[in-house]
Amino acid sequence: MKTITVLLASVAMMATVVLLAAGTSGCRPAANAGAEKEQSQGDNTIEAKVRKTDVEWRESLAPEQYRVLRECGTEPAFSGKYYDHHGTGVYACAGCGAELFRSTEKYDSGSGWPSFWDPAASDSVVEKKDNSHGMHRTEVVCARCGGHLGHVFPDGPKPTGLRYCINSAALAFQAGAVAPGEKRQETATFGAGCFWCTEAVYESLDGVTSVKVGYMGGATKNPTYKEICTGRTGHAEVAQLEFDPDTITFEELLDVFWKVHDPTSLNRQGADVGTQYRSAIFYHSEEQKAAVEKAIKALQNKYEKPIVTEVTPASTFYEAENYHQDYFANNPDAPYCRAVIVPKLKKLE
Ligand SMILES: [Zn+2]
């Protein structure tokens, strides 16, 4: 608390004092225009690089943004515009425009708030202890303007195990932008019949950094495999991949997609019958959509029947149960794999 004491003594006449003294919680954004004194990081004070007076913040932010960013407000769960948002790009600070998070680290936590397992860069955000409301939490603020963003919890996915639980109102999404100096990553989602096959095929490709199997395109929230198998949830079995577009292009992934299944077969691939096995591409950008449409146009002459592949924007990806992940790698001798997946992989060679 030394810093605060010194600060209180030395800038006794400034607005900062009022704010610090009034703040009973641990959550205090640095609304400190005129406070030129350096504040050290940690212990609930940060050095804000963008400083505005309270009046300036009120003028530049929408009321809900002001409430969250400057008054440490929390938007109701499932109410913000980004908790179910799936674009490719950067989530910038709604207060100052700093790049805070990226779509490549966003995941669906089911909490009703946008969730990320890592910030865009290690110095994008600052973490502070927050003991307000009788809880011991770690608050996350924008490193540039000190605006309150949300909290970080230790129950996130690998590789960090962290869940940055952020208010939509604190964020402004910028499609297509990627943080400089970072490796480019794109997401693609394909439904080509049984997802064990689709996963096995894409996992074998250079430039594909991760493949997860799951469900997309239906109405049921958090569906189980059992529900999917009824064909009534509306979801398709899909493989969602992260890939490095500098190594393998989306067009090349599409070439593989057409090869490993029959895009003219409606709701059926071989012995697998049902809408969950439909041919589907869930695009993550307008560029992907255009590439798919172009490919279908070019390919149609090669087929006698019309291509029935469903082309729709990506929606929530529900990761399938653990035993479905890496199914072929873990069960290479299972009858299904030998009969269906091995020939598909051979076809690609
Ligand atoms: Zn900011």
Boltz pocket constraint, residues with backbone or C-beta under 6 A from the ligand:
constraints:
  - pocket:
      binder: B
      contacts: [[A, 93], [A, 94], [A, 95], [A, 96], [A, 97], [A, 98], [A, 142], [A, 143], [A, 144], [A, 145], [A, 146], [A, 147]]
      max_distance: 6.0
